[in-house]
Amino acid sequence: LIGTTNGGTTWKTQSVPSGVADVNGIACISATTCEAVGQSSTSTGVLIGTTNGGTTWKTQSVPSAVADVNGIACISATTCEAVGQSSTSTGVILGTTNGGTTWKRQVTPVGVTSLGGVACASAGICEAVGESASHATIVGTTSGGSTWKSQSLPSGPSELYGISCPSSIGCYAAGHSNSGAAAMLATTNGGSTWKGQKVPASAFTLLGIACRTAATCEAVGYNGT
């Protein structure tokens, strides 16, 4: 973990709790309050939080049978959703409503093997991306995680890693096809329908995406994409 307090002029390393091997994702709701996710040195999921801008990070309890946590989204200092993979190779969705004091496992739709990213437009509306046995998957909730439902996707993408939702009905999801070429999907109706978007032929796997508005996004990936 590294942090800056001067707009990137300098970045400083921050200490993580012992046993944390990888940090895969982070979400900050303020200048001082952040949650980060990853994997431990014993191949179990990791959830850590700070309330003092990274001066100290504290380990939070992870439900059993979680092997890895890949992505996280926080809508407030108390409410977050995190996604990853279980020890039995199924997708995992975790939620907290008390700032990480407790995380509860939520029911993942059948067939999802791994989830890599999540975005929340509000405390109740979230979308998560990943893969199933043979193709990409997107699951959504409009009930704050009480229920998640698989959404219908066009053919092409084999796995999705990143998602950004600039509004409650508009989202972009990024990943790759079976050939390793970049893949991008978009919805303008809250996931009822997803459509493929044209990306440069030279672009490879896309790992992350950020959208400030429905018209303005940036995506990153392999080989300098």
C-alpha positions as CSV (number, residue, x, y, z in Angstrom):
1,L,0.0,0.0,0.0
2,I,1.2,3.5,-0.9
3,G,-0.4,6.8,-0.3
4,T,-0.1,10.5,-1.2
5,T,-1.3,13.6,0.6
6,N,0.1,16.1,-1.9
7,G,-1.5,15.3,-5.2
8,G,1.0,12.7,-6.1
9,T,4.2,14.7,-5.8
10,T,5.4,12.1,-3.3
11,W,4.0,8.6,-2.5
12,K,4.9,6.8,0.7
13,T,4.7,3.2,1.7
14,Q,2.1,2.3,4.4
15,S,2.4,-0.7,6.7
16,V,-0.2,-3.5,6.3
17,P,-1.1,-6.0,9.0
18,S,1.1,-9.1,9.2
19,G,0.0,-12.0,7.0
20,V,-1.3,-9.8,4.1
21,A,0.4,-11.0,0.9
22,D,-1.5,-9.2,-1.8
23,V,-3.7,-6.1,-1.9
24,N,-6.1,-6.3,-4.9
25,G,-8.4,-3.4,-4.5
26,I,-9.2,-0.3,-2.5
27,A,-12.1,2.1,-1.9
28,C,-11.9,5.4,0.0
29,I,-15.0,7.3,1.1
30,S,-13.0,10.2,2.5
31,A,-9.5,11.4,2.9
32,T,-9.1,9.3,6.0
33,T,-11.4,6.4,5.7
34,C,-10.6,3.5,3.3
35,E,-11.2,-0.2,2.9
36,A,-8.8,-2.6,1.0
37,V,-9.1,-6.2,0.0
38,G,-6.7,-9.0,-1.0
39,Q,-5.3,-12.3,-0.1
40,S,-3.2,-13.6,2.9
41,S,0.0,-15.5,2.8
42,T,-2.1,-18.7,3.6
43,S,-4.4,-18.1,0.6
44,T,-7.4,-16.8,2.4
45,G,-9.3,-13.6,1.8
46,V,-8.2,-10.3,3.4
47,L,-10.2,-7.2,4.4
48,I,-8.4,-4.3,6.1
49,G,-9.5,-0.8,7.0
50,T,-8.1,2.6,8.0
51,T,-9.8,5.6,9.6
52,N,-6.6,7.8,9.8
53,G,-5.5,8.1,6.2
54,G,-3.4,5.0,6.2
55,T,-1.3,5.7,9.3
56,T,-2.6,2.4,10.6
57,W,-4.5,-0.4,8.8
58,K,-6.4,-3.0,10.8
59,T,-7.5,-6.5,9.9
60,Q,-11.2,-7.2,9.7
61,S,-12.8,-10.5,10.1
62,V,-13.5,-12.4,6.9
63,P,-16.2,-15.1,6.7
64,S,-15.0,-18.7,6.3
65,A,-14.1,-20.4,3.0
66,V,-13.1,-17.1,1.3
67,A,-9.9,-17.7,-0.7
68,D,-9.4,-14.3,-2.3
69,V,-11.1,-10.8,-2.3
70,N,-10.5,-9.0,-5.6
71,G,-12.7,-5.8,-5.6
72,I,-14.5,-3.5,-3.3
73,A,-16.9,-0.5,-3.5
74,C,-18.1,1.7,-0.7
75,I,-21.0,4.0,-0.9
76,S,-20.5,5.4,2.6
77,A,-18.1,5.1,5.6
78,T,-20.3,2.2,6.9
79,T,-21.7,0.5,3.7
80,C,-19.4,-1.5,1.4
81,E,-19.6,-4.5,-1.0
82,A,-16.6,-6.7,-1.7
83,V,-16.2,-9.6,-4.2
84,G,-13.9,-12.5,-4.9
85,Q,-13.6,-16.3,-4.9
86,S,-14.3,-19.0,-2.4
87,S,-12.0,-21.9,-1.6
88,T,-14.3,-24.1,-3.7
89,S,-14.0,-21.9,-6.8
90,T,-17.3,-20.1,-6.6
91,G,-17.9,-16.4,-6.7
92,V,-18.1,-14.6,-3.3
93,I,-20.0,-11.4,-2.4
94,L,-19.5,-9.9,1.0
95,G,-21.3,-6.9,2.6
96,T,-20.8,-4.6,5.6
97,T,-23.1,-2.0,7.0
98,N,-21.0,-1.0,10.0
99,G,-17.7,0.1,8.5
100,G,-16.1,-3.4,8.4
101,T,-16.8,-4.4,12.0
102,T,-18.7,-7.3,10.6
103,W,-18.8,-8.7,7.0
104,K,-21.6,-11.0,6.0
105,R,-21.6,-13.4,3.0
106,Q,-24.3,-12.7,0.5
107,V,-25.9,-15.3,-1.8
108,T,-24.1,-15.5,-5.2
109,P,-26.1,-16.7,-8.2
110,V,-25.5,-20.3,-9.2
111,G,-22.7,-20.8,-11.8
112,V,-20.5,-17.9,-11.0
113,T,-17.0,-19.1,-10.5
114,S,-15.2,-15.8,-9.6
115,L,-15.9,-12.1,-9.2
116,G,-13.2,-9.5,-9.9
117,G,-14.9,-6.1,-9.6
118,V,-17.9,-4.3,-8.1
119,A,-19.4,-0.9,-8.4
120,C,-22.3,0.7,-6.4
121,A,-24.3,3.7,-7.6
122,S,-26.1,3.8,-4.2
123,A,-26.4,1.8,-1.0
124,G,-29.0,-0.4,-2.7
125,I,-27.8,-0.6,-6.3
126,C,-24.6,-2.5,-7.2
127,E,-23.2,-4.5,-10.1
128,A,-20.4,-7.1,-10.0
129,V,-18.4,-8.7,-12.8
130,G,-16.4,-11.8,-13.2
131,E,-16.7,-15.2,-14.9
132,S,-18.7,-18.4,-15.0
133,A,-17.5,-21.8,-16.2
134,S,-17.4,-20.7,-19.9
135,H,-18.1,-17.0,-20.2
136,A,-18.1,-13.7,-18.6
137,T,-20.8,-12.9,-15.9
138,I,-22.4,-9.8,-14.4
139,V,-24.6,-10.0,-11.4
140,G,-26.7,-7.1,-9.9
141,T,-28.6,-6.2,-6.8
142,T,-31.2,-3.5,-6.2
143,S,-31.7,-4.5,-2.6
144,G,-28.4,-3.7,-1.0
145,G,-27.2,-7.3,-1.5
146,S,-30.2,-9.1,-0.1
147,T,-30.6,-10.7,-3.5
148,W,-28.2,-10.8,-6.5
149,K,-29.4,-11.8,-10.0
150,S,-27.4,-12.9,-13.1
151,Q,-27.8,-10.6,-16.1
152,S,-27.9,-11.6,-19.7
153,L,-24.8,-10.7,-21.7
154,P,-23.9,-10.7,-25.4
155,S,-21.5,-13.4,-26.7
156,G,-17.8,-12.4,-26.9
157,P,-16.4,-11.6,-23.5
158,S,-14.9,-14.5,-21.6
159,E,-14.1,-12.7,-18.4
160,L,-14.7,-9.2,-16.9
161,Y,-12.4,-7.6,-14.4
162,G,-13.5,-4.0,-13.9
163,I,-16.8,-2.1,-13.7
164,S,-17.8,1.5,-13.2
165,C,-21.3,2.9,-12.8
166,P,-21.6,6.7,-13.2
167,S,-25.4,6.4,-12.5
168,S,-27.9,4.0,-11.1
169,I,-28.8,2.8,-14.6
170,G,-25.6,3.3,-16.5
171,C,-22.5,1.1,-16.2
172,Y,-19.4,0.0,-18.2
173,A,-17.7,-3.4,-17.8
174,A,-14.2,-4.2,-19.0
175,G,-12.4,-7.4,-19.6
176,H,-11.3,-9.7,-22.5
177,S,-12.5,-12.2,-25.0
178,N,-11.3,-15.8,-25.5
179,S,-8.5,-14.5,-27.7
180,G,-7.2,-12.1,-25.1
181,A,-8.5,-9.0,-27.0
182,A,-10.1,-6.2,-25.0
183,A,-13.8,-6.4,-24.4
184,M,-16.2,-3.7,-23.3
185,L,-19.9,-3.9,-22.4
186,A,-22.3,-1.1,-21.5
187,T,-25.8,-0.8,-20.1
188,T,-28.1,2.2,-19.9
189,N,-31.0,0.4,-18.2
190,G,-29.6,-0.9,-15.0
191,G,-28.4,-4.2,-16.4
192,S,-31.6,-5.3,-18.1
193,T,-29.6,-5.3,-21.4
194,W,-25.8,-5.2,-22.0
195,K,-24.3,-4.3,-25.4
196,G,-20.8,-4.8,-26.7
197,Q,-18.8,-1.7,-27.5
198,K,-16.2,-1.2,-30.2
199,V,-12.6,-0.9,-28.8
200,P,-9.3,-0.4,-30.6
201,A,-8.2,-3.6,-32.3
202,S,-4.7,-3.2,-30.7
203,A,-6.1,-3.2,-27.1
204,F,-5.5,-6.3,-25.0
205,T,-7.2,-7.4,-21.7
206,L,-8.7,-4.6,-19.8
207,L,-8.3,-4.8,-16.0
208,G,-10.0,-1.6,-14.8
209,I,-12.3,1.2,-15.8
210,A,-13.4,4.5,-14.2
211,C,-16.2,6.7,-15.5
212,R,-16.8,10.2,-14.2
213,T,-20.0,10.6,-16.4
214,A,-21.8,8.4,-18.8
215,A,-19.8,10.0,-21.6
216,T,-16.4,10.1,-20.0
217,C,-14.4,7.0,-19.1
218,E,-10.8,5.7,-18.9
219,A,-9.9,2.0,-19.1
220,V,-6.5,0.3,-18.5
221,G,-5.0,-3.1,-19.1
222,Y,-2.2,-5.3,-20.4
223,N,0.6,-4.3,-22.7
224,G,0.2,-0.6,-22.1
225,T,-3.5,-0.5,-22.9
